Every structure is written in structure tokens, then in C-alpha cells.
Amino acid sequence: NLLKTDYFHAEAYPTFLYFNPYSTAKTVAIDVGPEARDLFDAASDEILLANVQGRVDIEIPADTARVVVVAPAGGTLRRENGRTLIDDVVVRYAN
């Protein structure tokens, strides 16, 4: 959990880092809980999975990292001023 020790962060959704150091893609199973969620990858700035719940699999491409944000399902995604927001919560800052 990337927010675990950030005690002073603004409102944020649970955010996790997954890194695949191998030369082939790998699959990771994560539990998003009983409520429907969307999984947003802040590294690629895209929704990975929409409206999922329980245990789901995500693919991590070879030698790549994903920064997975677990957001409420069906949230409004918008981009403005170099940021990506879901329901007015920042999920990514542009480089």
C-alpha cells in the first residue's frame, strides 16, 4: 500500500505498486473486496478493469510496473491541469 506511511496525504483511494522484473508477463491475483471497484493503472493512465469485485487477476507486462488504484466502480474519470481524477480525487499527476 503506497499510502501506508503517508500520514498527511490528501483524499486518496487505496494504491498499490506491482513490479514484474521477469522477461515474460506475469499475472497477480488481488482481492478488491465485496463492493464493485474499478482498477486504474496510474503508470499507464488507463483503467485496467471496470466494475469488478472479489478476487481478480491483473497482468503485469514483462519488466514493467503497475501502480494500481482501487477506485469506486463507475467513477467519473477526467483529466485537467496535468492530473487525472476519479470522482474529484487525484489518482495521477503528469510527469
N, C-alpha and C positions, 0 to 999 in steps of 0.2 A: 504494500500500500504506500504509494508515493506521498500521501498526506500524513502519514503516521506521526512524524515528528515536526510537522509544520504547524505549530500551535497558533499562528497568527494569520493563517490564510483566509482569504475571502470565502464566500459561499462556494462550495465545490462538490462535485459528485465523486464517489469513490474512483480512484485512478490507480492502475497497476502497470508495472513495467514487465514485459516478457521479451527475453532476448534469445535468439537461436544462433549459436556460434557454429553450427554444423553446415556442411556444404549441400544439404538437402533440406527441404521443407519439413517441419515438424508440426504436430497437432497437440494442442494443450486443451485439457478439459477444465472448465471453470464453472462454479456454481454461482449463478446470479440471483438466487433466491426465488421465492414463490410468486413475486409480483412481476408483471411483464416489464422488460427493460430493453433498451437499445444499447448496443455496444459500438462506441465511436473510437476510432484509432486516431489519436492526436498526432502521431508521427506522419501518417499519410493524409490526414484531414478528410477522412471518409467514414461513413457508417459501415461497420463490418457485418453486423447482424441487427435486425429490427424485430421488435415485438417477441422477444424470447424470454423464457423463464426456466428455472431449474438448472440442470447441468447441460452445458453447451460446449461444443468444440470450436476452437478457433485455430486457423492455420497461421503459423509463423514462417514466412519465407526464409530461405537459406541466408545466413549471415545478415540477419535483419532484426530490428527491434520493433515491437509494437507498444504503444502507450495507450492502454485500453481504459476508456472512461465508461463507467456503468451509469447510464442516464435513464430517466423515466421514459417509458415507451411512448412514441408518438410526439415527442417534444418538438418544438419549433426550432429548426436549425437556421441560423443566419450568420452572415459574415459582414463585419463592419470594422473600420479603423484598424485593420490588421489583426483582428481577433475573430475566433469562431465561438459562437454562443449557442447553447441549447436552453431554451426557456429562460433567457437572460442570464444564464450562468456561463462564465467563460470556461471553455474546455480546451482552447488552444490559442496561443499567441503566435503570430507570424514571426519567422526568423528575420 
